[in-house]
Amino acid sequence: MKTLSASELRVLMEQQQGPCISLFLPTHRAGGDTQQDPLRLRHQLRAVENRLLLKDLRSTQVQALVQRAGDRHQSFLSQAAAAARDQ
């Protein structure tokens, strides 16, 4: 995974539009632990959903944010799997 540069991080921090979700999870390239990665993500997304609901956000808004985060992660996993196959 590419590490964010200071300028990229600064741009992200300057965003002031509504709530944002950032998840940083260790993942595994190979082995049995790779099967646990999606489960860990689901647990993290559930925890984020609960935190956002406690901040009095509408449940439809929270669900949309969590869904988008999950979709982006699935896209990343698909790209990573394709890259691994190409090597």
N, C-alpha and C positions, 0 to 999 in steps of 0.2 A: 504494500500500500504506500502510495506517495505521501510523504510528510508535508503538511502545510507550511508554506513560507510565512515569514512575519507579515509581509504585505497582504497575503491571502487571508490570514487570520484577522488582521486589522479590518479588512473589508467586511468580513463576517460579523465582527463585533460592532461595526458601525450601523448595521441593519437595525432599524427601530420599528419595523412593521410587525405588529402582533407577536404572539408567542412563536418561538422557534424551537425545534427539537434537534439536539445533537447527541448522538450516541457513539461511544467509543468502546468497542468490544474486541477483545483478543479473539482471533479466529485461527483455525488450524488448516494447514495446507494439505495434510494427508493423515491417514490413520483413523482409528475409531472415534477420536474426539471430534472429528468433523461433523458427526451426526448430532452432537450436542449443540453446535453453533446456532442452528435455527431455533432450538428450544430456548437457549439463552436470550436470543433476540426477542422472542415472543414475551418472555418474562420481563425484559427491560421495557418493551413497548407497553405492557400492561401497567408497570410501575409509573411510567411517564403519563399514561392516560389517567391514572388515579391522582397523580400530583396536579395535573391540569384541571381536573374536575374539582379538586379542593380549592383551586383559585377562582372558583365561580365562573368558569367558562361554560358556554353552552355545550351540551353533550354532542350536538351535531358538528360543532366546530372542532371539538377534541377528536372525535372519530375521524374527521377528514384529515387532521394533522397526523394522527397515528397511522392511518391508512397510507398516506403519502410517504411517510418515513419507511414503512414496511415495503412498499412498492419499490422505492429507490434501493433498498437493501437487496431485494430480489433481483433487480436489474444488475446490481454490482456482482452478485453471486453468479449470475448467468455469464457475464462478461469474463469473470475470473476463471470459471470452468472452461469456457471456450479458449481462453489464452493458455490454460494448462494443457488442453488437448493438442493445441498447435505446437507445443514445444517438443 
